Each structure stands twice: as structure tokens, then as C-alpha cells.
Amino acid sequence: MSRMPWISSHRAALAAAVAVPPLLTVWAAGPAQAHGAPTDPVSRVYACSPEGGAAARSAACRAAVAANGAPFTAWDNLRIANVNGRDRQVVPDGGLCSGGLPAYRGLDLARSDWPSTRLTPGATLTMRYSSTIPHTGTFQLYLTKAGYDPSRPLTWSALPDRPFASVKDPALTNGAYRITAKLPSDRSGRHVLYTVWRNTSTPDTYYSCSDVVFPAAAGGGGGAGTATGGAGSGRSTQRAPGSAKPTKKATSSASPPASATEAAGAAGKAATGAPRAAEAPAGTPVASTGTSGAGPSAPLVAGGAAAVLLLTGGAALALRLRRR
């Protein structure tokens, strides 16, 4: 009888050991987080996010957050599943910057004072597209037509039928894709650089609006509004000063859910790392460092090892109990 408390307590320990693996399984299979947006030229969703620094305090961003009803915490999660190239049929006119998603509706405000980047017509642009979770796919870049009016909602008719650049599977470096393309040479004033990222590793398509300003044509006024920062020098050079580095935060409850494909692959991908600012000029947001690996993350390996030890100890305990 004196051994009964000992047996009871060890049976409880054995039950706890057996219960650990299902808990680990649920943790390991948690949904994937969000994935990416342009930070240079700065996109509206990033500029107006909590990571946008001074840009987030601009009048346009304050109005966007107010219209949205919530902050743009999930700045890298503006995506739609199963579009399959039918962008113009799925995304409505007046909803291009939000992708037609209610969680991002504040991005569609027709204003001429959005945080913007100065560019030079006909120059080579290198876009930095921050990726918090890497995916394969093709980036398509559109620039609003000459004569674009920022005081009117953005529609598909304001964009050319074909992108001026299309780049497939660019390299991911220090947490960002670099997409190089030659800009059209016939633009002046304020425009929108519209980016479509069509994934092939997931069923999702991402949409983003980056406001840009070209020098006014000689003898003309160009588009309304001015860019923040200095003059352009042949590529994107400046956006709102004091902008912060992108850092990954948990997807907000208002953001679209992760697709099943991403959830299944989340345990095999590393999301974000420490930000690196060495490659960008002062005041320029840079993407956080990201890595992609084929194996599980360190916490998952550690958790698996702990489960194995618990199972081994539990099996040994059960054998001892049976012999008694």
C-alpha cells in the first residue's frame, strides 16, 4: 500500500508524456504568416503601417487608417487567392490599391498627397520588395498612363494593358527581392506604380500601389502633389524621411486568412531575421533579413527532441509498472 502514491504520481507523469506530441503537432502546424510588399518605391500599405515611420503620420496615412477603421499592421498580407490571372475581373475599379479587400479599403482614397518617391523618366528602377516569407512567382509592374489624375479613384483603364516590366523568380537578398526594370520615358508629375505579384508556390496574388513623382515636363505643371525628399537621380531615391525598417508582426485579425497551401509549408520556412540597413541610404526603409531553409526551425527541432525524451521515459516507466 505504501507504493500506491508513487504509482499514482508516476501514472500521471506517464499520461502527461503521452499527451505532449499532439500539442507539439498543433503548434508545428500553425498557419503561415504574411508575405510581402514594396518598400522602395514605398507602397501605401507599408508607408501607412506602424513600421512606416514619419510617412505613417502623414495626412494621407491618417485619413487612410481612419477610413480603414484599423491600422495596417498586416502590411505584407494584401493578397487574394485563386485569381489565376483574372486580375481585371476580380479586383474592382476604385479598389486596385486594396485589392478590393475591406481590410485595406483606406488605401483606395483618391488623394494627391500620398507619401511618394521621386523617379526619373526612362531611368532604370530597382524595386525593393520586402518578403517576410519567400515565394516563387512573377512580378508585373504597371505605371499609370500619361495624364493620370490622382484626384480620381484608380481604375484599370488608367493602367496600360501590358506591364512595362515582368520579372520571374528574382533572387531574395537580405529579406527583399530586387526587381530591375527600365521606366517609361513619357511620364511627368504624380503617378502610381502598380505591382502585381503572382505566386506559383501558393494560389495567391499580391497587389500594391506605390506613389511616385516624375519631374514636370518643360513648360507644363505635371501631376498634382510633390514627392518627399530630394530630386531623382535615375532611380528611386527618396521617400518620407525617418521611415522605419520593416519588421514582421503577427497577421491582424482583419487580414485575409493564410491559404491551406501556405499553412502546410509554414513549418519548413523561416520567416524573418534581423533588419539590415547597410545597403540603403539614411532614412530609407529596408527589408528585414529573411532566410528560407528546407529543414525545420530550431524551436521545432528542440520541441521534437523533448517529445522523444518524454516518450522514451514514459515507455520505460510503463514497463517498470508492468513488472511490479
Secondary structure as UniProt FT lines:
FT   TURN            2..3
FT   HELIX           4..28
FT   STRAND          36..40
FT   STRAND          42..43
FT   HELIX           44..47
FT   TURN            50..51
FT   HELIX           53..57
FT   HELIX           59..68
FT   TURN            75..76
FT   STRAND          79..81
FT   TURN            84..85
FT   HELIX           87..90
FT   TURN            93..94
FT   TURN            96..100
FT   HELIX           102..108
FT   STRAND          116..118
FT   TURN            121..122
FT   STRAND          124..131
FT   STRAND          137..143
FT   TURN            146..147
FT   TURN            150..151
FT   HELIX           156..158
FT   STRAND          165..168
FT   STRAND          172..173
FT   TURN            174..175
FT   STRAND          176..182
FT   STRAND          189..199
FT   STRAND          204..214
FT   TURN            218..219
FT   TURN            241..242
FT   TURN            253..254
FT   HELIX           260..265
FT   HELIX           266..268
FT   TURN            278..279
FT   TURN            282..283
FT   HELIX           298..323
//
